[in-house]
């Protein structure tokens, strides 16, 4: 496998002087020629680091630039720094400026998506890998997001960004991949696609909608040799590297009154750790309490040395995307990191146990009894070579393996 090496960066630890974070070399699938990537959004700390690795590897990148983000100086600072690197003339950056193209486009507008994809093809000749990596999080309970017209619009905005915007890019790219009979669509979501998150119901709902769409799409595009992979890091990867919008809080859901776990307090504390992103930074009086009646949006800035904190947060996911992108036989789903794997295992275990607890109730509604139903009740296995009772054959549907990890009825 081809690989590139990222120079380790120094990190200061309390009481132990200077030490170094050793970042292992990124690995890439074997391929015969450079790949052309299209990013639906290229301004997050994660995507900037991924682009740097891809350019070092010799790949090409068409970088989608959402207008609202590229116009924010702090949000776009790292990407602009990368562009300056590409134009710097440094020997280790030779040729980079010819292999990256920033394309301003709003994913919520289908016409702009089509124009951006067409521009990428005109510049680079084709698209091999579409990376859907646009994200922002709305924080608020179901009830809090229904209190006013403004909070109801936050729900619509959440789906526009995470679901409809990325579906637009997929729709714009699919005809090109189908015509070439080759391609890879990668969807960067999070374990919120498996696990609901209190206080982020609409974020979870939009993520589940996108993943359900992609699960169905995978079957449709498999005959055209187009692969689809959903990459699921921990929820904080996407949340802490993109915009967070806080809906006004109802007192009934404050942590003092409601024991249900929620991320609002945690994310508020993270945002408030940096003076430039404090929730009360818009108020003229420093130290004034947060106005909980306002809708507030922030791009989190993690404490400590920026490169250290961000790289600790995102580099596992960056390396996973490098290793999977364009792979000949990629996974349908890939969960990044030990914590994510454990969380999903626990959720699946809970679902399985509940299924077993109520299996008799589930099977009791069957009008036509079958060997499959009896096996479910007894925990036994169905003998595939056993003769089928014609009177019960109608109740058993054959299944075939599909392009994802599940099974699909024929």
ZAZATI-374061 format. One line per 2 residues: number of its first residue (from 1); their letters; for each residue x, y, z of N, C-alpha, C. Coordinates in steps of 0.001 Angstrom, whole numbers, plus 500000, padded with zeros to 6 digits. Layout:
// ZAZATI-374061
NUM> A> X/Y/Z/X/Y/Z/X/Y/Z; ...
END
This chain:
// ZAZATI-374061
1> XX> 500832/498809/500000/500000/500000/500000/500871/501246/500000; 500514/502232/499195/501238/503484/499186/500939/504232/500466
3> XX> 501902/505040/500933/501661/505761/502170/502404/507084/502175; 501961/507987/502993/502661/509236/503218/502896/509354/504717
5> XX> 503901/510107/505083/504225/510275/506487/503946/511700/506912; 503274/511843/508030/503004/513152/508594/504016/513411/509695
7> XX> 504687/514559/509639/505677/514873/510652/505012/514975/512026; 505583/514323/513026/505008/514447/514363/505129/515874/514861
9> XX> 504148/516327/515642/504136/517681/516165/504432/517658/517658; 505151/518665/518163/505459/518690/519601/504222/518971/520421
11> XX> 504191/518468/521639/503099/518739/522565/503666/518907/523970; 503242/519938/524659/503717/520188/526014/502770/519553/527011
13> XX> 503311/518756/527918/502489/518122/528944/502898/518678/530302; 501907/518921/531153/502194/519478/532468/503047/518517/533272
15> XX> 504135/519063/533810/504977/518265/534693/505897/517302/533982; 505909/517268/532674/506765/516299/531992/507546/516929/530847
17> XX> 507564/518264/530771/508329/518902/529718/507725/518678/528354; 508573/518713/527318/508110/518561/525946/508113/517097/525539
19> XX> 507064/516677/524960/507007/515344/524381/506502/515492/522960; 506298/514428/522243/505889/514524/520847/504719/513580/520582
21> XX> 503778/514080/519812/502691/513224/519355/503164/512547/518086; 503258/511252/518092/503701/510536/516909/502471/510108/516117
23> XX> 502298/510735/514965/501172/510403/514099/501646/509379/513078; 501057/508203/513046/501518/507177/512109/501262/507576/510664
25> XX> 501935/506889/509755/501747/507169/508337/500345/506783/507897; 499765/507606/507038/498453/507280/506480/498621/506236/505387
27> XX> 497690/505308/505286/497750/504290/504238/496618/504513/503249; 496862/504134/502013/495902/504313/500940/495718/502990/500200
29> XX> 494527/502755/499640/494328/501547/498841/495234/501567/497610; 495596/500386/497148/496392/500292/495925/495575/500804/494745
31> XX> 496173/501661/493922/495478/502176/492741/496506/502501/491660; 496050/502496/490409/496952/502654/489279/497243/504100/488918
33> XX> 496379/505009/489306/496557/506418/488948/495980/507286/490054; 496346/508571/490104/495780/509460/491128/494255/509489/491051
35> XX> 493624/509586/492213/492167/509663/492271/491721/511108/492335; 490520/511373/491862/489934/512709/491947/488814/512664/492976
37> XX> 488972/513464/494020/487995/513532/495101/487138/514783/494942; 485868/514676/495343/485004/515847/495446/484488/515917/496873
39> XX> 484794/517024/497559/484327/517248/498933/483116/518164/498886; 482029/517767/499544/480857/518643/499578/481124/519889/500424
41> XX> 482034/519788/501381/482450/520934/502193/483878/520697/502639; 484745/521696/502446/486174/521468/502669/486770/522385/503725
43> XX> 485958/522989/504582/486467/524017/505481/486616/523566/506926; 486199/522360/507257/486343/521911/508650/487794/521511/508912
45> XX> 488222/521533/510180/489593/521095/510499/489870/519676/510011; 488868/518806/510044/489052/517423/509577/489334/517380/508085
47> XX> 488520/518083/507285/488694/518002/505832/489978/518686/505378; 490386/519759/506064/491643/520421/505697/492812/519463/505882
49> XX> 492807/518711/506974/493898/517754/507203/493831/516578/506231; 492639/516175/505881/492501/515112/504894/492999/515573/503529
51> XX> 492651/516771/503133/493097/517301/501841/494618/517367/501789; 495233/517783/502886/496693/517871/502901/497324/516495/502662
53> XX> 496769/515461/503272/497295/514108/503063/497072/513641/501626; 495907/513941/501082/495605/513507/499712/496525/514191/498700
55> XX> 496775/515476/498896/497678/516183/497994/499102/515639/498114; 499518/515317/499343/500847/514714/499542/500948/513377/498828
57> XX> 499837/512670/498769/499804/511356/498134/499748/511444/496606; 499415/512621/496081/499342/512789/494627/497942/512826/494068
59> XX> 496916/512796/494934/495535/512847/494463/495118/514274/494121; 493929/514381/493519/493351/515670/493145/492110/515910/493993
61> XX> 491854/517173/494315/490719/517498/495187/489923/518670/494630; 488629/518447/494419/487681/519530/494157/487007/519830/495490
63> XX> 487241/521021/496011/486832/521359/497369/485611/522267/497356; 484478/521734/497821/483271/522542/497934/483404/523573/499046
65> XX> 483020/524819/498744/483148/525914/499702/481773/526547/499943; 481073/526163/501011/479782/526784/501307/479947/528285/501507
67> XX> 479153/529117/500842/479330/530575/500917/479315/531128/502335; 478403/530648/503179/478311/531190/504535/479557/530892/505355
69> XX> 480280/529817/505004/481473/529447/505762/482727/530103/505207; 482849/530190/503895/484059/530772/503314/484132/532263/503615
71> XX> 482985/532877/503883/482963/534309/504210/483264/534566/505683; 483305/533514/506486/483655/533636/507901/485173/533472/508020
73> XX> 485857/534547/508395/487324/534546/508393/487911/533479/509299; 487344/533299/510490/487884/532300/511409/487628/530885/510901
75> XX> 486433/530651/510371/486092/529315/509871/486983/528923/508703; 487268/529844/507825/488003/529518/506595/489510/529714/506717
77> XX> 489993/530104/507899/491414/530446/508056/492328/529273/507713; 492014/528077/508204/492896/526920/507946/492916/526557/506469
79> XX> 491760/526617/505819/491718/526290/504396/492515/527306/503584; 492370/528582/503925/493124/529615/503206/494622/529472/503438
81> XX> 494988/529043/504648/496395/528767/504935/496903/527616/504063; 496069/526587/503886/496446/525471/503022/496630/525940/501572
83> XX> 495744/526795/501085/495861/527317/499720/497150/528116/499577; 497497/528894/500592/498753/529644/500541/499950/528704/500507
85> XX> 499863/527598/501247/500919/526577/501181/501071/526047/499760; 499914/525763/499127/499942/525208/497775/500615/526160/496787
87> XX> 500491/527448/497030/501045/528460/496114/502422/528943/496541; 502949/528381/497639/504161/528931/498248/505433/528664/497459
89> XX> 505426/527642/496624/506645/527287/495902/507578/526397/496698; 507158/525992/497898/507970/525066/498680/508173/523768/497919
91> XX> 509342/523197/498065/509659/521983/497314/508717/520837/497676; 508358/520741/498976/507477/519646/499391/506013/519935/499069
93> XX> 505739/521079/498449/504375/521408/498020/504302/521567/496497; 505291/521080/495836/505358/521238/494386/504181/520523/493695
95> XX> 503492/521250/492833/502374/520696/492075/501045/520719/492797; 501046/521092/494080/499801/521070/494845/498763/522034/494277
97> XX> 499197/523227/493886/498227/524231/493435/497499/523801/492169; 498088/522877/491413/497436/522386/490195/496492/521222/490475
99> XX> 496543/520701/491694/495725/519527/492013/494619/519813/493015; 494348/521096/493270/493226/521456/494136/492441/522580/493487
101> XX> 491135/522487/493592/490265/523515/493027/489146/523812/494029; 489113/525027/494533/488028/525440/495408/486828/525863/494576
103> XX> 485669/525327/494926/484446/525616/494165/483381/526100/495136; 483003/527345/494984/481992/527934/495858/480618/527377/495487
105> XX> 479933/526753/496439/478614/526192/496141/477826/525963/497427; 476528/526152/497329/475604/525925/498435/474861/524624/498162
107> XX> 475105/523605/498969/474527/522284/498737/473014/522271/498775; 472408/523270/499389/470952/523305/499486/470297/523694/498167
109> XX> 471100/524170/497214/470579/524594/495910/471043/523589/494852; 470108/522825/494308/470464/521751/493384/471235/522277/492180
111> XX> 470847/523434/491670/471547/523993/490512/473007/524271/490792; 473316/524751/491986/474714/525013/492337/475506/523719/492482
113> XX> 474863/522668/492989/475532/521363/493106/475909/520842/491719; 474943/520914/490786/475212/520450/489433/476324/521240/488781
115> XX> 476323/522568/488981/477369/523414/488393/478732/523106/489008; 478776/522843/490330/480038/522533/490997/480617/521207/490493
117> XX> 479769/520203/490345/480220/518902/489831/480713/519058/488388; 480000/519830/487592/480415/520046/486201/481757/520763/486137
119> XX> 481969/521719/487022/483253/522429/487044/484392/521491/487427; 484150/520626/488403/485183/519671/488810/485562/518754/487652
121> XX> 484561/518284/486915/484825/517396/485774/485552/518149/484668; 485189/519413/484459/485854/520205/483417/487328/520423/483750
123> XX> 487630/520614/485040/489009/520889/485453/489845/519613/485530; 489284/518553/486137/490057/517343/486405/489687/516147/485527
125> XX> 488612/516245/484756/488275/515177/483819/487255/514174/484316; 487166/513991/485631/486223/512998/486171/486147/513181/487679
127> XX> 485284/512421/488324/485227/512321/489786/485255/510836/490135; 486197/510447/490978/486302/509053/491414/485623/508818/492757
129> XX> 485769/509781/493668/485267/509615/495037/484499/510864/495430; 483263/510679/495806/482458/511775/496352/482435/511620/497869
131> XX> 482937/512623/498575/482924/512601/500039/481878/513588/500543; 480784/513061/501076/479729/513885/501663/480088/514126/503124
133> XX> 480555/515333/503419/481100/515604/504753/480573/516913/505328; 479433/517361/504853/478829/518593/505365/478080/518301/506657
135> XX> 478269/519163/507648/477596/518925/508920/477474/520210/509713; 476430/520301/510490/476296/521266/511575/475249/520708/512523
137> XX> 475336/521098/513778/474476/520491/514794/473562/521518/515428; 472289/521170/515535/471313/521974/516271/471079/521304/517621
139> XX> 471275/522060/518685/471121/521540/520042/469794/522039/520607; 468954/521101/521008/467662/521457/521573/466771/520231/521628
141> XX> 465950/520139/522659/465018/519023/522760/463897/519194/521738; 463112/518160/521546/461999/518228/520602/461065/519385/520952
143> XX> 460771/519535/522234/459847/520591/522650/460462/521978/522470; 461752/522094/522760/462419/523394/522614/462464/523846/521156
145> XX> 462543/522889/520244/462615/523237/518822/461245/523482/518205; 460201/523420/519010/458868/523680/518482/458194/524878/519111
147> XX> 458941/525666/519875/458324/526745/520641/457985/527972/519798; 458813/528312/518817/458593/529510/518002/458838/529190/516536
149> XX> 458474/530125/515673/458734/529950/514247/460229/529865/513975; 461006/530642/514734/462465/530637/514548/463064/529275/514881
151> XX> 462618/528646/515974/463167/527337/516335/462653/526252/515392; 461429/526409/514887/460930/525460/513881/461755/525545/512606
153> XX> 462219/526732/512272/463078/526875/511096/464436/526206/511300; 464876/526115/512550/466131/525409/512828/466024/523941/512428
155> XX> 464848/523359/512631/464626/521955/512244/464759/521823/510735; 464115/522724/510008/464204/522695/508540/465658/522888/508081
157> XX> 466351/523835/508715/467750/524088/508346/468617/522860/508600; 468350/522161/509729/469128/520960/510050/469010/519911/508954
159> XX> 467808/519681/508474/467602/518700/507409/468140/519211/506071; 468050/520504/505821/468575/521062/504573/470078/520824/504466
161> XX> 470783/521029/505576/472246/520905/505559/472688/519446/505515; 472194/518641/506457/472703/517268/506599/472090/516322/505570
163> XX> 470791/516466/505315/470129/515513/504423/469988/516041/502995; 469170/517041/502777/468860/517468/501411/470097/517981/500666
165> XX> 470957/518730/501359/472138/519259/500699/473052/518168/500168; 473257/517121/500960/474170/516059/500526/473497/515130/499508
167> XX> 472177/514951/499641/471447/514203/498617/471560/514918/497273; 471537/516246/497281/471689/517009/496034/473025/516715/495363
169> XX> 474091/516668/496142/475410/516367/495567/475453/514937/495018; 474834/514007/495736/474795/512620/495257/474044/512538/493934
171> XX> 472893/513200/493860/472093/513193/492630/472853/513821/491469; 473644/514859/491756/474406/515518/490693/475563/514663/490199
173> XX> 476101/513827/491070/477292/513029/490723/476949/511669/490139; 475824/511103/490529/475482/509726/490143/475527/509470/488634
175> XX> 474942/510325/487784/474982/510027/486339/476403/509874/485802; 477348/510643/486347/478743/510554/485890/479361/509229/486316
177> XX> 479138/508837/487559/479698/507575/488052/479061/506386/487329; 477758/506480/487097/477058/505383/486406/477554/505234/484977
179> XX> 477788/506356/484318/478273/506300/482934/479658/505688/482855; 480488/505975/483854/481854/505423/483885/481876/503998/484438
181> XX> 480752/503568/485036/480641/502240/485636/481707/502051/486717; 481891/503133/487489/482901/503065/488544/482742/504280/489454
183> XX> 483102/504122/490705/483068/505250/491622/482801/504814/493041; 483032/505743/493960/482863/505456/495382/482235/506673/496040
185> XX> 481106/506468/496697/480447/507523/497467/480705/507245/498939; 481268/508228/499633/481558/508087/501060/480723/509107/501831
187> XX> 480069/508639/502886/479209/509487/503702/479801/509561/505106; 480216/510743/505525/480768/510920/506872/479649/511367/507803
189> XX> 479238/510490/508701/478165/510827/509637/478693/510719/511070; 478251/509725/511805/478672/509532/513189/477859/508401/513784
191> XX> 478195/508010/514992/477442/506914/515606/476030/507360/515975; 475727/508656/515780/474344/509109/515917/473455/508427/514885
193> XX> 474062/507818/513869/473297/507030/512909/472830/505709/513493; 473387/505335/514634/472969/504116/515343/472261/504427/516657
195> XX> 472657/505536/517283/472243/505810/518652/471633/507204/518744; 470404/507293/519230/469781/508584/519439/470483/509355/520545
197> XX> 470498/510693/520433/471205/511523/521396/470254/512520/522031; 470000/512432/523332/469108/513392/523999/469612/514820/523816
199> XX> 468701/515722/523513/469078/517120/523314/469549/517432/521919; 469677/516397/521072/470080/516605/519667/469187/515745/518772
201> XX> 467908/515784/519037/466968/514897/518355/466940/515140/516853; 466945/516388/516420/466855/516683/514993/468169/516391/514269
203> XX> 469268/516545/514978/470566/516155/514416/470593/514644/514174; 470125/513892/515167/470052/512439/515020/469084/512056/513903
205> XX> 467919/512738/513848/466914/512412/512832/467438/512666/511420; 468130/513783/511215/468675/514093/509891/469757/513094/509496
207> XX> 470564/512679/510479/471605/511685/510213/470994/510336/509850; 469964/509928/510598/469292/508658/510302/468634/508722/508923
209> XX> 468071/509864/508574/467445/510004/507258/468478/509808/506155; 469646/510423/506317/470695/510296/505309/471176/508853/505210
211> XX> 471357/508207/506348/471837/506816/506327/470786/505876/505746; 469506/506094/506053/468454/505273/505451/468406/505441/503947
213> XX> 468555/506673/503488/468635/506956/502053/469790/506187/501416; 470945/506233/502086/472141/505591/501520/472048/504072/501546
215> XX> 471419/503510/502574/471231/502056/502620/470426/501580/501407; 469391/502329/501054/468586/501975/499883/469357/502227/498596
217> XX> 470050/503368/498554/470812/503734/497355/471871/502687/497021; 472489/502100/498053/473557/501129/497830/473095/499969/496957
219> XX> 471848/499513/497177/471310/498431/496353/471106/498885/494908; 470664/500127/494737/470336/500633/493404/471565/500827/492533
221> XX> 472682/501214/493145/473869/501548/492349/474871/500402/492267; 474667/499339/493041/475601/498212/493006/475774/497619/491603
223> XX> 474699/497476/490795/474886/496923/489443/475765/497779/488539; 475983/499053/488912/476814/499941/488103/478235/500035/488645
225> XX> 478583/499123/489561/479922/499079/490146/480253/500361/490909; 479240/500956/491494/479447/502136/492337/479342/501684/493788
227> XX> 480378/501956/494552/480416/501547/495956/479904/502681/496848; 479384/502311/498011/478934/503313/498981/479352/502888/500380
229> XX> 479975/503805/501096/480436/503532/502455/479982/504643/503390; 479406/504247/504516/479073/505191/505581/480151/505085/506650
231> XX> 480824/506193/506947/481885/506220/507952/481339/506905/509199; 481412/506199/510330/480794/506675/511568/481824/506837/512684
233> XX> 482378/508028/512841/483207/508292/514024/482333/508631/515224; 482950/508893/516366/482190/509344/517537/481471/510646/517205
235> XX> 480364/510879/517895/479541/512053/517565/480295/513362/517728; 481267/513419/518659/481944/514686/518887/482845/515097/517714
237> XX> 483203/514143/516845/484068/514489/515716/483379/515507/514817; 482161/515187/514390/481432/516108/513518/480931/517326/514274
239> XX> 480498/517127/515522/479899/518236/516277/480934/519304/516614; 482121/518905/517066/483124/519866/517531/483974/520449/516412
241> XX> 483765/520013/515182/484528/520576/514061/483636/521345/513087; 482387/521553/513470/481455/522290/512621/480585/523199/513492
243> XX> 479733/523958/512843/478921/524928/513583/477933/524230/514506; 477787/524791/515713/476784/524336/516666/475797/525480/516886
245> XX> 474516/525184/516772/473471/526174/517019/472655/525740/518225; 472562/526623/519213/471837/526331/520450/470464/526993/520396
247> XX> 469408/526179/520466/468058/526718/520572/467831/527206/522000; 466935/528173/522199/466634/528631/523565/466171/527466/524434
249> XX> 466651/527456/525656/466341/526337/526550/465088/526605/527374; 464242/525598/527483/463092/525665/528375/463537/525266/529774
251> XX> 463045/525947/530815/463505/525627/532180/463226/524182/532580; 462166/523592/532015/461831/522209/532372/462920/521227/531946
253> XX> 463748/521628/530952/464786/520720/530458/466183/521101/530944; 466252/522074/531826/467543/522416/532418/468026/521251/533267
255> XX> 469329/521092/533361/469889/519934/534078/469485/519905/535544; 469175/521081/536107/468744/521111/537514/467365/520491/537703
257> XX> 466547/520543/536641/465164/520071/536751/464910/518743/536059; 465779/518382/535122/465537/517197/534298/466739/516267/534374
259> XX> 466568/515052/534896/467708/514132/535045/468142/513456/533747; 467373/513627/532668/467732/512974/531405/469086/513491/530926
261> XX> 469983/512589/530480/471295/513050/530006/471135/513883/528734; 471963/514875/528597/471900/515729/527410/473267/516334/527151
263> XX> 473483/516742/525910/474785/517289/525547/474860/518803/525658; 473728/519468/525946/473750/520927/525943/474796/521485/526902
265> XX> 474793/521013/528152/475732/521544/529140/477179/521256/528744; 477414/520052/528220/478776/519684/527819/479257/520585/526685
267> XX> 478438/520756/525654/478837/521579/524510/478946/523052/524891; 478066/523497/525783/478164/524881/526265/479486/525113/526973
269> XX> 479898/524160/527804/481172/524282/528512/482349/524303/527552; 482295/523468/526516/483372/523441/525526/483474/524783/524810
271> XX> 482332/525293/524370/482315/526572/523664/482804/527705/524570; 482441/527666/525844/482801/528739/526770/484246/528684/527237
273> XX> 484951/527603/526941/486354/527497/527356/487256/528441/526575; 486805/528871/525398/487601/529809/524605/486952/531188/524681
275> XX> 487697/532225/525065/487110/533566/525222/486430/534083/523952; 486960/533704/522784/486409/534239/521537/485089/533590/521135
277> XX> 484756/532453/521764/483509/531774/521403/482526/531685/522570; 482847/532365/523663/481949/532299/524824/480526/532665/524431
279> XX> 479579/531988/525044/478175/532219/524715/477727/533618/525097; 478439/534280/526027/478067/535634/526429/478965/536681/525790
281> XX> 479752/536288/524770/480731/537209/524193/480089/538345/523421; 478816/538195/523043/478130/539268/522336/477601/540332/523295
283> XX> 477645/540040/524585/477112/540977/525569/478173/541996/525962; 477813/543255/526095/478807/544274/526443/479395/544084/527826
285> XX> 478631/543503/528742/479120/543315/530095/479739/541926/530242; 481027/541905/530452/481698/540621/530619/481195/539943/531892
287> XX> 481058/538657/531824/480589/537903/532969/479084/537863/533084; 478405/538499/532155/476947/538465/532190/476465/537052/531877
289> XX> 475401/536634/532528/474897/535281/532307/474372/535126/530884; 474416/533892/530394/473968/533594/529039/472480/533886/528914
291> XX> 472104/534572/527854/470700/534827/527576/470109/533583/526927; 469327/532837/527711/468812/531558/527227/467596/531699/526328
293> XX> 467213/532939/526025/466073/533152/525127/466517/533368/523687; 467828/533392/523453/468346/533654/522109/468782/532361/521421
295> XX> 468761/532395/520085/469400/531345/519286/470843/531771/519077; 471776/530925/519473/473201/531267/519403/473941/530215/518597
297> XX> 474794/530654/517664/475603/529742/516847/477081/530022/517081; 477865/528952/517151/479305/529080/517350/480046/527981/516578
299> XX> 481261/528320/516132/482209/527308/515660/483146/527031/516835; 483119/525818/517406/483934/525551/518600/485429/525710/518313
301> XX> 486112/526205/519315/487574/526273/519265/488080/525570/520520; 488764/524464/520324/489153/523628/521451/490288/524265/522236
303> XX> 490347/524001/523541/491418/524578/524369/492760/523933/524069; 493830/524651/524459/495171/524116/524257/495715/524479/522885
305> XX> 496927/524021/522573/497503/524274/521255/496573/523770/520162; 496185/524608/519204/495171/524203/518217/495505/522921/517470
307> XX> 496739/522813/516977/497073/521629/516187/497005/520362/517031; 497411/520482/518309/497398/519327/519206/495971/518846/519445
309> XX> 495098/519744/519887/493735/519363/520236/492972/518829/519032; 493077/519516/517912/492330/519115/516723/492837/517775/516197
311> XX> 494144/517597/516139/494678/516348/515595/494330/515156/516480; 494325/515356/517769/493892/514273/518655/492436/513913/518399
313> XX> 491647/514909/518011/490224/514687/517794/489942/514003/516462; 490625/514434/515391/490171/514045/514046/491062/513063/513302
315> XX> 492320/512870/513723/493245/512138/512853/492875/510668/512665; 492221/510043/513643/491769/508654/513437/490791/508589/512271
317> XX> 489868/509546/512226/488875/509571/511154/489521/509915/509822; 490469/510850/509835/491189/511212/508610/491884/509989/508025
319> XX> 492552/509226/508861/493258/508034/508379/492285/506971/507882; 491141/506851/508541/490138/505884/508075/489642/506254/506682
321> XX> 489391/507538/506445/488924/507981/505126/489990/507750/504064; 491236/507976/504410/492344/507711/503469/492392/506235/503094
323> XX> 492256/505364/504090/492407/503925/503866/491236/503322/503092; 490032/503918/503235/488832/503340/502622/488520/503956/501266
325> XX> 488817/505246/501092/488429/505952/499872/488984/505313/498612; 488109/504880/497707/488536/504268/496460/488930/502813/496579
327> XX> 488696/502201/497736/489049/500789/497929/488213/499920/496986; 488828/498851/496503/488137/497971/495552/486935/497280/496182
329> XX> 487050/496949/497467/485952/496275/498158/485744/496923/499527; 485218/498142/499557/485110/498875/500822/483961/498360/501674
331> XX> 484002/498622/502968/482886/498210/503828/481656/499082/503575; 480481/498525/503825/479260/499323/503720/479186/500319/504865
333> XX> 479690/499926/506035/479759/500807/507200/481094/500605/507887; 481653/501708/508345/482905/501612/509097/482799/502521/510317
335> XX> 482915/501920/511502/482862/502681/512755/484300/502969/513176; 484584/504236/513458/485949/504657/513756/486157/504741/515268
337> XX> 487146/504029/515763/487533/504183/517154/486869/503208/518108; 487572/502927/519197/487133/501945/520184/485833/502363/520853
339> XX> 485720/503641/521215/484519/504114/521910/483280/503939/521041; 483414/504278/519761/482292/504130/518848/481875/502677/518695
341> XX> 482851/501797/518544/482558/500369/518411/481829/499860/519646; 482312/500237/520830/481677/499792/522069/480248/500308/522196
343> XX> 480047/501579/521829/478708/502171/521939/477721/501454/521030; 478134/501179/519804/477247/500511/518853/476986/499073/519297
345> XX> 478016/498400/519808/477829/497033/520308/476796/497004/521433; 476889/497968/522344/475938/498031/523452/474519/498261/522946
347> XX> 474383/499138/521944/473057/499405/521392/472494/498146/520725; 473311/497466/519926/472858/496247/519246/472527/495145/520249
349> XX> 473302/495093/521331/473030/494098/522379/471675/494368/523028; 471390/495648/523281/470108/496019/523887/468949/495667/522961
351> XX> 469120/495963/521682/468073/495648/520699/467847/494143/520632; 468934/493373/520619/468830/491919/520535/468145/491340/521768
353> XX> 468504/491851/522948/467896/491341/524184/466407/491665/524230; 466059/492865/523811/464640/493243/523804/463856/492409/522799
355> XX> 464492/492125/521676/463856/491278/520667/463557/489897/521231; 464524/489337/521969/464329/488018/522563/463244/488046/523646
357> XX> 463206/489141/524412/462206/489254/525471/460781/489233/524915; 460615/489760/523707/459270/489891/523147/459067/489024/521902
359> XX> 459940/488013/521712/459847/487202/520507/458525/486444/520439; 458004/485996/521583/456729/485264/521573/455591/486178/521127
361> XX> 455624/487426/521586/454600/488379/521175/454720/488665/519680; 455967/488805/519197/456191/489084/517778/455666/487964/516904
363> XX> 455954/486730/517295/455567/485581/516472/454098/485198/516660; 453476/485677/517727/452085/485301/518000/451124/485859/516958
365> XX> 451530/486910/516265/450622/487534/515285/450681/486847/513926; 451609/485892/513742/451721/485207/512453/450451/484417/512162
367> XX> 449824/484674/511046/448634/483932/510638/449034/482552/510135; 450116/482521/509353/450607/481252/508812/451857/480850/509577
369> XX> 451800/479763/510292/452946/479301/511059/453990/478714/510108; 455242/478861/510480/456312/478389/509604/457463/477848/510427
371> XX> 458366/477138/509736/459566/476641/510403/460411/477793/510929; 460446/478893/510189/461226/480049/510615/460684/480595/511934
373> XX> 459344/480696/512050/458742/481181/513279/459017/480272/514448; 458913/478963/514210/459184/478008/515291/460641/478083/515726
375> XX> 461540/478281/514761/462955/478404/515101/463214/479656/515929; 462502/480745/515613/462659/481985/516378/462231/481791/517825
377> XX> 461170/481036/518015/460660/480808/519361/461552/479896/520180; 462155/478914/519538/462959/477920/520262/464444/478232/520250
379> XX> 464832/479231/519442/466254/479538/519332/467002/478558/518473; 466268/477714/517748/466900/476725/516885/467217/477292/515510
381> XX> 467705/476433/514637/468061/476828/513286/467178/476100/512282; 466956/476749/511159/466158/476149/510101/467067/475314/509208
383> XX> 466668/474071/508956/467427/473210/508056/467079/473584/506619; 468048/474121/505861/467737/474548/504506/467392/473399/503572
385> XX> 467785/472164/503943/467518/471011/503080/466212/470294/503435; 465576/470763/504521/464334/470103/504931/463222/470438/503957
387> XX> 462325/469458/503685/461205/469733/502771/460288/470794/503356; 459762/471653/502479/458890/472749/502899/457443/472332/502804
389> XX> 456684/472608/503835/455246/472339/503823/454572/473336/502885; 453927/472868/501809/453326/473794/500845/452358/474775/501480
391> XX> 451682/474362/502557/450692/475255/503163/451327/476423/503896; 452641/476279/504216/453305/477363/504949/454365/478052/504120
393> XX> 454539/477604/502879/455604/478157/502046/455426/479644/501810; 454178/480093/501749/453928/481501/501429/454412/482437/502519
395> XX> 454555/481882/503723/454927/482759/504833/456436/482927/504961; 457209/482198/504167/458660/482286/504256/459183/482939/502986
397> XX> 459783/484115/503110/460326/484824/501948/461818/484564/501854; 462326/484140/500689/463763/483947/500542/464479/485275/500667
399> XX> 465722/485219/501149/466511/486434/501281/467827/486279/500550; 468375/487421/500134/469687/487422/499472/470536/488476/500119
401> XX> 471840/488268/500097/472755/489259/500657/472778/490474/499763; 472748/491640/500393/472775/492902/499653/474114/493573/499811
403> XX> 474256/494819/499313/475534/495494/499369/475879/496014/500760; 474940/496007/501690/475255/496421/503052/475321/495197/503933
405> XX> 475473/495464/505226/475643/494357/506156/474331/493628/506452; 473202/494161/506012/471930/493516/506284/471513/492566/505183
407> XX> 470277/492086/505231/469735/491208/504213/468524/491880/503600; 468231/491542/502377/467121/492172/501686/466184/491123/501146
409> XX> 464862/491254/501410/463909/490282/500850/463838/490399/499345; 463671/489253/498687/463590/489248/497230/462175/489601/496791
END
